[in-house]
Structure formats: C-alpha cells, structure tokens
C-alpha cells in the first residue's frame, strides 16, 4: 500500500492539537495516571491521521472519544461469613457505543479505581473496533478481592453488585464479561441474580457464561489462544515460529494458562509462569496440568508447583520472571507489570517477540525499548482481543438461540486474529510507520470508530 504523504506543517498542527487535548484531559482529571498513560499511548500514534484527515479535528472526535458517554459508581454492601457488614465500591464506565452496545469485562481486585476502569474502557473502544464485531467499549468492576473469600461470600457480594448494576445493562445496551477476579463462578452468580430481578432469561446480557446456560465453547481459551495466534502471525512474517522456541508467560490465570496451552501445542517450551507472590521456572517445560489444577480447581499459589516438580524452582517476587532468558515473552498478568529495566533485560537475553496478553502490561518506556531494539511487539489492544471477539460470538449464538462447536468458534477466532494483524500492518505502512504494530493497531481501530461518530452527528 502507498504511504500517505504528510507535510511538516500539517504534522506540527496535528501534534499541537493532540497535545492540547491531552493536556486539557490531565487538568480535568489530574490523578487518573493509568488513564493518562492509555490515552497518551493511543493519541500520540494518531498524529499522522489528524494531519491527513483534518475532518476528525473539525468534528471534535478526539475531544469526544476520550470522554466517557457515561460513568456509574455505586456502593456494594454485603455480609461476610462472620456476620460483619462490608462495603465495596462498584463501577461501570460506558465509554463509547458508536459501533454497538458497550462491551467489556468486570474486574474484581483491590487496585480497582476509576482511573483503572477508565483506562481499560478506553482501550476497549479500539480493541473492539479491531475485531470487526458490532460492539462498543466499556469496562467495570469493584475493589472487592475474591481471594480468600468463601463461595457464599462471593455469592453475596456478586448478588449485591448485580442488584445495582442491572439498571444499566442489557443485551442491546451494555454486555459485561469477566476480567481479573471474575471467572465462571462470579459470572454464574451475577447471571442468576440478573434473571431473578428481570424475571426473564436474557442470555445475551453477560458473556463468559457456563456452557449449560448460554456460554460459548472456546470462550475460556479465547484470550490466551488469540494472543498466541496473533504472535504467530508476527513470527511467520519474519520466518520465525513457536516451534522449538522458549517462552516465558507471566501470570497463571485464565489468559496465561491458555496462552501456555496453545504455545505448547505449537511446539514451544514454556519455562516460566507466575502469580502475584512469585514465579516458577522449570527448565524441562511447565507441566500445564499441574498449573491448571492448582489455579482452576484448588485455587492455590503457584509456589505449590515445586512440591510436585522438585526440579523446578520458585522465586519470590513476580517481577523477576523477566530475568528468565526466552525467545518469546507473553505478559499476561496485569497493567504495567513490565517496566523499562525488565524490557532491557529481556532484550539483553535475546528476546525476539513480545505479545501482550494482559491489558497495558508494558509501560510506555518498556514499549520504546522493544521498538528501538527491533523486537517484534504485539500491543494489547490487538494481541489480547481474542477474548472480546469470542464474547461477541457468544452474543451472536445467544441471539440465534444456537451453539457452535469448539472447532467452529476456534476457526472464527483464528480468522479474526489474523485479520487484526493484517489491519495493523497495513495501517502502520499507510501512515508512515512500517512494522510498528502499536501505531498500526491504534490507527486501524480509531478510523472505524471516528468515521461512525461523524455519521452519527455531534452526540
């Protein structure tokens, strides 16, 4: 594709415009650091778009897209097993519905605040756009920590949470799903409470549901599998492969486990994974079945792995995982887990490719290190879009009152991830940044939303 010609004057004007919008945003919300980070990473890469297409400036697209359409905050009272009343905060940010109903997960973690939810919701706009599915961007959650809670406590909390949230969601309005701390158990309790309140079976109101009540095959695996599919496209373009490669994957939750599974299926040796306490290293390759049982069934810490595999080692401190030499690194735990020093260490140890399975796991400085050293880099909004893509496919199945086979959904997921890669490569080349998938993914996702926003008028 021919590269767009942009003159210096228009580029400077576009840079000034983007910087002005960003500075105004920081003044309005000075303490929302994670949100600032997400906005800056995206808007900096959009400068050539505004230079080439001043119509987006004229229509105030940037000013509007960085401001949520609606923000909801509420208290969540619940009673613990000892009879004590507890109160948490709940959030839902309905960021942008231009392409369809708000779509994005719910995160239950002590770190959750409005800045975290806004950064996640903002990223979700472009991520959902990239999938090609008719879904807008949103996010939600609570500072509730499900770790160490009994099933009854989790049920009481989630029921209280949904008793407030149900007012704002629906199959054609806002469709939440899971995220950190929200798995099949939590989705099940929330769906049951939603049905109880609404008095009907609106299957499409939540995704990530159990297979017995409207869930989709492959949804559990989708984010991890999708990340590996995307990275595999990057590798193939450079004549590389997962086959015979050494892989490090941070985290040991849903995304990490299924990224590990797909990487192993493609012939890689995964040697390290982690949780919030520390990481394990197994030179023989991680035993996936042990990790699955520890995390998905027993809900134990990853340190227990070495009790069954004594040749493996456990190291306190999860950030140390990036000291493990590897060909491919997949950060799949949480935001900003991979900083500049960790990036330099990975580069020093010869890493060839990075695929972000988590949301914004690399700091801006870390991303610069990877790009400056020609490391293949798959940004989160592209590489981890598989989860929401299959969530949208779950919505489609619910609407049709049918279900597809695992193979059918997996094939659709693979096709979507391949198309996201192609879109990102094409946009990067067209706007003068060949090979930079950060820029390419941001531009490809943005243009679809921006054009639709213009079509809808000033709303």
C-alpha positions in Angstrom: 0.0 0.0 0.0 1.2 3.5 -0.8 2.4 5.5 2.1 0.4 8.7 2.7 2.4 11.9 2.2 2.1 14.3 5.1 3.8 17.7 5.1 5.7 19.2 8.0 3.2 22.0 8.6 0.2 19.8 8.9 2.1 17.3 11.1 3.1 20.1 13.5 -0.5 21.3 13.6 -1.7 17.8 14.4 0.9 17.3 17.1 -0.2 20.6 18.7 -3.9 19.6 18.5 -3.2 16.2 20.1 -1.0 17.7 22.8 -3.6 20.3 23.7 -6.4 17.8 24.0 -4.2 15.6 26.2 -3.1 18.5 28.5 -6.7 19.5 28.9 -7.6 16.0 29.9 -4.9 15.9 32.5 -6.1 19.2 34.0 -9.6 17.9 34.2 -8.6 14.5 35.8 -5.2 15.1 37.3 -5.0 11.9 39.4 -6.0 9.4 36.8 -2.5 8.3 35.9 -3.3 4.9 34.3 -6.0 6.6 32.2 -3.4 9.3 31.1 -1.0 6.6 30.1 -3.5 4.8 27.9 -4.7 8.0 26.3 -1.1 9.2 25.6 0.0 5.9 24.0 -3.0 6.0 21.7 -3.3 9.7 20.8 0.5 10.1 20.1 0.2 7.5 17.4 -2.8 9.2 15.8 -1.0 12.4 14.8 -0.5 11.4 11.2 -4.2 10.6 11.0 -5.2 14.1 12.1 -2.6 15.6 9.8 -4.0 13.7 6.7 -7.7 14.0 7.7 -8.4 17.3 9.4 -12.1 16.4 9.3 -11.5 14.5 12.5 -10.3 17.7 14.2 -13.3 19.7 12.8 -15.7 17.1 14.3 -14.0 17.1 17.7 -13.5 13.3 17.5 -10.6 13.2 19.9 -12.2 15.5 22.5 -15.3 13.3 22.4 -13.7 9.9 22.3 -11.5 10.5 25.4 -14.6 11.4 27.4 -16.9 8.5 28.5 -20.5 8.7 27.5 -21.5 7.6 31.0 -19.7 6.8 34.3 -21.5 4.9 37.0 -20.2 4.5 40.6 -22.1 2.8 43.5 -21.6 1.2 46.9 -21.9 -2.6 47.2 -22.9 -3.6 50.8 -22.6 -7.3 51.7 -22.3 -9.6 54.7 -19.3 -11.8 55.4 -19.4 -15.3 56.9 -18.9 -13.9 60.4 -22.0 -11.7 60.0 -20.0 -8.4 59.6 -21.2 -5.8 57.1 -18.7 -4.9 54.4 -18.9 -2.2 51.8 -17.1 -2.0 48.5 -17.2 0.3 45.5 -18.6 -0.7 42.2 -18.0 0.9 38.8 -19.2 0.8 35.2 -17.8 3.1 32.6 -19.8 3.1 29.4 -17.2 4.7 27.2 -18.3 4.6 23.6 -21.4 2.9 21.9 -20.7 4.1 18.4 -20.2 0.6 16.9 -22.7 -1.2 19.1 -23.6 -2.0 22.7 -20.9 -1.3 25.3 -18.8 -4.4 25.7 -16.0 -5.0 28.3 -15.2 -7.0 31.3 -15.7 -6.6 35.1 -12.6 -6.7 37.2 -12.7 -7.6 41.0 -9.4 -6.6 42.5 -8.3 -4.3 45.4 -6.5 -2.0 42.9 -9.6 -1.1 41.1 -10.5 2.6 41.0 -12.0 5.0 38.4 -8.6 5.5 36.7 -8.1 1.8 36.2 -11.7 1.3 34.9 -11.4 4.3 32.5 -8.1 3.2 31.0 -9.5 -0.3 30.5 -12.7 1.1 28.9 -10.8 3.5 26.6 -8.5 0.7 25.4 -11.7 -1.4 24.9 -13.1 1.0 22.3 -10.3 0.4 19.8 -9.8 -3.2 20.7 -13.4 -4.0 20.0 -13.3 -2.0 16.8 -10.3 -4.1 15.6 -12.3 -7.3 16.0 -14.7 -6.2 13.3 -17.6 -7.1 15.6 -20.5 -4.7 16.2 -19.6 -3.8 19.8 -18.7 -0.5 21.6 -16.3 -0.1 24.5 -16.9 -0.2 28.2 -15.5 -1.6 31.5 -16.4 -2.1 35.1 -15.6 -3.8 38.4 -15.0 -3.3 42.1 -12.3 -3.1 44.7 -13.6 -6.4 46.1 -11.0 -9.1 46.4 -12.4 -12.6 45.8 -9.1 -14.2 47.0 -9.6 -15.9 50.3 -13.4 -15.5 50.3 -15.8 -18.4 50.6 -18.2 -19.3 47.8 -21.0 -17.9 50.0 -19.2 -14.6 50.5 -18.6 -14.3 46.8 -22.2 -15.1 46.0 -23.5 -12.5 48.5 -21.1 -9.8 47.1 -21.9 -10.5 43.4 -25.6 -10.5 44.1 -25.4 -7.1 45.8 -23.2 -5.9 42.9 -25.7 -7.0 40.2 -28.6 -5.6 42.2 -27.3 -2.2 41.4 -25.6 -2.9 38.0 -28.7 -4.4 36.4 -30.3 -1.0 36.0 -27.6 0.0 33.4 -27.1 -3.2 31.3 -28.9 -5.3 28.8 -28.3 -7.4 25.6 -28.6 -4.3 23.4 -27.3 -1.7 25.8 -24.2 -3.0 27.8 -22.9 -6.5 27.9 -20.3 -7.1 30.7 -18.0 -10.2 30.9 -15.2 -11.4 33.1 -11.7 -10.0 33.8 -9.2 -10.3 36.6 -11.0 -11.8 39.7 -14.2 -12.6 37.7 -14.4 -16.1 36.3 -17.2 -18.7 35.7 -18.2 -18.7 39.4 -18.7 -14.9 39.6 -20.4 -14.7 36.2 -22.8 -17.5 37.2 -23.9 -15.8 40.4 -24.3 -12.4 38.6 -26.4 -14.0 35.8 -28.6 -15.8 38.3 -29.2 -12.5 40.2 -29.9 -10.6 36.9 -32.5 -13.2 35.9 -34.1 -13.1 39.3 -34.5 -9.3 39.2 -35.6 -9.1 35.5 -37.9 -12.1 35.6 -36.7 -13.4 32.2 -33.9 -15.2 30.5 -31.9 -12.5 28.6 -28.9 -14.8 27.8 -27.1 -12.1 25.9 -26.7 -9.7 28.9 -23.4 -11.3 30.1 -20.7 -13.3 28.3 -18.3 -15.8 29.7 -21.3 -17.8 30.9 -21.3 -21.5 31.6 -22.0 -23.9 28.7 -25.2 -25.1 30.4 -26.8 -21.6 30.3 -25.8 -19.9 27.1 -22.0 -19.8 27.2 -19.8 -20.4 24.1 -17.2 -23.1 23.6 -13.7 -21.6 23.2 -14.6 -18.6 25.3 -12.5 -19.8 28.2 -9.5 -20.3 26.0 -10.1 -17.3 23.7 -7.8 -14.5 25.1 -4.8 -16.8 25.6 -5.3 -18.6 22.3 -5.9 -15.4 20.5 -2.7 -13.8 21.8 -0.7 -16.8 20.6 -2.4 -16.7 17.2 -1.5 -13.0 16.9 2.1 -13.5 17.9 2.3 -16.5 15.5 1.4 -14.1 12.6 4.2 -11.7 13.7 6.7 -14.6 13.8 5.6 -16.1 10.4 6.2 -12.7 8.7 9.8 -12.9 9.9 10.4 -16.5 9.1 10.2 -17.5 12.8 8.0 -19.9 14.7 6.8 -21.1 18.2 8.2 -24.5 17.2 11.3 -25.0 19.3 11.1 -21.6 21.0 11.5 -20.9 24.7 8.6 -19.0 26.1 8.0 -17.1 29.4 4.4 -16.2 30.3 3.6 -14.0 33.3 0.5 -14.8 35.4 -1.2 -18.1 35.9 -4.8 -17.1 35.5 -7.1 -17.8 32.6 -5.2 -15.8 29.9 -1.8 -17.2 31.0 -3.0 -20.8 31.2 -4.5 -20.9 27.7 -1.7 -19.0 26.1 0.6 -21.6 27.6 -1.6 -24.4 26.2 -1.7 -23.0 22.7 2.1 -22.2 22.7 2.8 -25.8 23.8 0.5 -27.1 21.0 2.5 -25.1 18.5 5.8 -26.7 19.7 7.1 -24.2 22.2 8.6 -24.9 25.6 7.1 -22.7 28.3 9.6 -22.5 31.1 8.2 -19.9 33.5 4.9 -18.5 34.8 3.9 -16.5 37.9 1.3 -15.2 40.3 1.3 -12.1 42.5 3.6 -13.7 45.0 6.4 -15.0 42.8 7.3 -17.1 39.8 8.3 -20.7 38.9 11.0 -21.8 36.5 11.0 -25.3 35.0 13.8 -25.9 32.5 12.1 -29.1 31.4 8.9 -27.1 30.5 6.0 -26.2 32.7 3.6 -29.0 33.4 0.3 -27.4 32.3 -2.0 -29.9 34.0 -0.4 -29.1 37.4 -0.8 -25.4 36.9 -4.5 -25.9 35.8 -5.3 -27.9 38.8 -3.5 -25.6 41.3 -5.2 -22.5 39.9 -8.5 -23.5 38.4 -9.5 -26.2 40.9 -7.6 -25.9 44.1 -7.2 -22.1 44.0 -3.7 -22.3 45.4 -0.5 -20.3 45.0 1.9 -21.1 42.2 4.6 -21.9 44.8 2.9 -25.2 45.3 4.1 -26.3 41.9 7.6 -27.2 43.1 6.2 -29.6 45.7 5.1 -31.8 42.8 8.0 -30.9 40.5 11.1 -30.7 42.7 13.5 -30.0 39.8 11.6 -26.7 39.2 12.4 -23.6 41.3 10.2 -21.0 42.9 11.4 -17.4 43.3 9.6 -14.8 45.5 8.7 -11.6 43.6 6.7 -11.8 40.4 8.6 -9.1 38.5 11.7 -11.3 38.5 10.2 -13.5 35.9 11.6 -11.2 33.1 15.1 -12.2 34.1 14.4 -15.7 32.6 16.1 -15.9 29.1 13.5 -16.6 26.5 12.7 -16.2 22.8 9.2 -15.1 23.3 7.7 -13.3 26.3 3.9 -13.0 26.9 3.0 -10.7 29.7 -0.5 -11.9 30.7 -0.9 -10.8 34.3 -1.8 -7.1 34.8 -1.1 -3.5 33.8 2.4 -2.1 34.0 4.0 -5.3 35.1 6.8 -5.0 32.6 8.9 -1.8 33.1 11.9 -0.3 31.3 14.5 -2.2 33.2 12.7 -5.5 32.6 12.4 -4.7 28.9 16.2 -4.0 28.7 16.9 -7.3 30.5 14.7 -9.2 28.0 16.4 -7.6 25.1 19.8 -8.4 26.6 18.8 -12.0 26.9 17.8 -12.2 23.3 14.0 -12.0 23.3 12.6 -11.9 19.7 8.9 -11.2 20.3 6.5 -9.8 22.9 2.8 -10.4 22.9 0.7 -8.5 25.4 -1.9 -10.9 26.7 -2.9 -8.6 29.6 -4.3 -5.0 29.3 -1.4 -2.5 29.1 1.2 -4.7 30.7 4.1 -2.8 29.4 5.0 0.7 30.4 5.5 3.4 27.7 9.2 3.3 28.4 9.3 -0.5 28.0 7.5 -0.3 24.7 10.1 2.2 23.4 12.9 -0.3 24.4 11.3 -3.1 22.4 10.6 -0.9 19.3 14.0 0.7 19.4 15.7 -2.7 19.5 13.6 -4.1 16.7 11.8 -6.7 18.9 8.5 -7.9 17.4 5.8 -6.3 19.6 2.1 -7.2 19.7 0.2 -4.5 21.6 -2.6 -5.5 24.0 -5.5 -4.0 22.1 -4.6 -6.2 19.1 -3.0 -9.2 20.7 -5.5 -9.8 23.5 -8.6 -9.0 21.5 -9.5 -12.7 21.2 -11.5 -12.7 24.5 -13.9 -10.0 23.5 -14.1 -11.3 19.9 -15.4 -14.7 21.2 -17.6 -12.8 23.7 -19.3 -11.2 20.7 -19.6 -14.6 19.0 -21.3 -15.8 22.2 -23.7 -12.9 21.9 -24.5 -13.9 18.3 -25.1 -17.5 19.4 -27.5 -16.3 22.2 -29.4 -14.1 19.7 -29.8 -17.1 17.3 -30.6 -19.5 20.2 -27.9 -21.9 18.9 -24.4 -23.0 19.8 -21.4 -23.6 17.6 -18.8 -26.4 18.0 -15.4 -25.7 19.6 -13.8 -26.1 16.2 -16.1 -23.6 14.6 -15.5 -20.9 17.2 -11.8 -21.5 17.3 -11.6 -21.2 13.5 -13.5 -17.9 13.7 -11.2 -16.7 16.4 -8.1 -17.6 14.4 -9.5 -15.7 11.4 -10.3 -12.6 13.5 -6.8 -12.5 15.0 -5.2 -12.9 11.6 -7.3 -10.0 10.2 -6.4 -7.8 13.2 -2.8 -8.4 12.4 -3.3 -7.6 8.7 -5.2 -4.4 9.5 -2.5 -3.3 12.0 0.4 -4.0 9.5 -1.5 -2.2 6.7 -2.3 0.9 8.7 1.2 1.2 10.0 2.6 1.1 6.5 0.0 3.5 5.1 0.7 6.2 7.8 4.5 6.0 7.6 5.4 3.6 10.5 6.0 0.3 8.8 6.3 -2.6 11.3 5.1 -0.6 14.2 2.0 -2.5 15.3 1.3 -0.1 18.2 0.7 2.7 15.7 -1.0 0.4 13.2 -3.5 -1.1 15.7 -4.3 2.3 17.2 -5.0 3.8 13.7 -6.9 0.9 12.3 -9.2 0.8 15.4 -9.6 4.5 15.6 -10.6 5.2 12.0 -13.6 2.9 12.1 -14.9 4.5 15.3 -14.2 8.1 14.1 -16.0 7.6 10.8 -19.0 6.1 12.5 -19.0 9.0 15.0 -19.1 11.5 12.2 -22.0 9.7 10.6 -24.0 9.9 13.9 -23.6 13.7 14.3 -22.5 15.5 17.4 -23.8 13.2 20.1 
